[in-house]
Amino acid sequence: MFEKPFVNSLNLTAYTDLTDFVRNLLDLAISFSVLLVVISVVISGFKYMFSKGDDEKVKEATRGLIFAFIGLIIVFLSPTIVKFVLDKFL
């Protein structure tokens, strides 16, 4: 029913192999994650400023900052993990 040139025109990706696709997807995910960390740090900073010395609110803001920075560390380690997996198994 469809001719071969029509089917070939449906492939509009610029990726030639899986590693290029995963690398670009990982770069996009890292950029999005860093944006989320910045937003989380700003929100935690506002929680600190508006805590008015309440110990529970200060603990909540501290916990938010710690989780944001742990997430940032995981995000920056993820390319190394993905590269290791791709080199070992592909």
C-alpha positions as CSV (number, residue, x, y, z in Angstrom):
1,M,0.0,0.0,0.0
2,F,2.7,2.5,1.0
3,E,5.7,2.9,-1.2
4,K,9.2,2.7,0.3
5,P,10.1,6.5,-0.1
6,F,7.0,7.3,2.0
7,V,8.1,5.0,4.8
8,N,11.7,6.4,4.7
9,S,10.3,9.9,5.0
10,L,8.7,9.1,8.3
11,N,12.0,8.6,10.0
12,L,12.7,12.2,11.0
13,T,15.2,11.5,13.9
14,A,18.7,12.8,13.7
15,Y,20.1,10.0,15.8
16,T,22.2,7.3,14.1
17,D,22.5,5.0,17.1
18,L,21.2,4.4,20.6
19,T,24.1,6.0,22.4
20,D,23.5,9.4,20.8
21,F,19.9,9.3,21.7
22,V,20.6,8.3,25.3
23,R,23.3,11.0,25.6
24,N,21.0,13.7,24.4
25,L,18.1,12.5,26.5
26,L,20.5,12.5,29.5
27,D,21.6,16.1,28.8
28,L,18.0,17.2,28.7
29,A,17.2,15.4,32.0
30,I,20.2,17.0,33.7
31,S,19.2,20.4,32.6
32,F,15.7,19.9,33.8
33,S,16.9,18.5,37.1
34,V,19.3,21.4,37.8
35,L,16.4,23.8,37.2
36,L,14.3,21.8,39.8
37,V,17.2,21.9,42.3
38,V,17.5,25.7,41.9
39,I,13.7,26.1,42.5
40,S,13.9,23.8,45.5
41,V,16.8,25.8,47.0
42,V,14.9,29.0,46.5
43,I,11.8,27.6,48.2
44,S,13.9,26.3,51.1
45,G,15.5,29.7,51.5
46,F,12.1,31.3,51.7
47,K,11.1,28.7,54.3
48,Y,14.2,29.7,56.3
49,M,13.4,33.4,56.1
50,F,9.8,32.9,57.1
51,S,10.4,30.4,59.8
52,K,10.6,33.1,62.5
53,G,12.7,30.9,64.7
54,D,10.3,28.0,64.8
55,D,12.5,24.9,65.2
56,E,10.1,22.6,63.2
57,K,10.1,25.0,60.2
58,V,13.9,25.4,60.3
59,K,14.3,21.6,60.3
60,E,11.9,21.3,57.3
61,A,13.9,23.9,55.4
62,T,17.2,22.2,56.3
63,R,15.8,18.9,55.2
64,G,14.7,20.4,51.9
65,L,18.1,21.8,51.3
66,I,19.8,18.5,52.1
67,F,17.5,16.6,49.7
68,A,18.1,19.2,47.0
69,F,21.8,18.9,47.2
70,I,21.8,15.1,47.4
71,G,19.6,15.1,44.3
72,L,22.1,17.4,42.6
73,I,24.9,15.0,43.4
74,I,23.0,12.1,42.0
75,V,22.2,14.1,38.8
76,F,25.8,14.9,38.2
77,L,26.9,11.3,38.8
78,S,24.3,10.0,36.4
79,P,26.3,10.5,33.2
80,T,29.1,8.4,34.7
81,I,26.7,5.7,35.6
82,V,25.1,5.7,32.2
83,K,28.5,5.7,30.5
84,F,29.5,2.7,32.6
85,V,26.4,0.8,31.7
86,L,26.6,1.6,28.0
87,D,30.3,0.6,27.9
88,K,29.8,-2.7,29.7
89,F,26.6,-3.9,28.1
90,L,26.4,-2.4,24.7
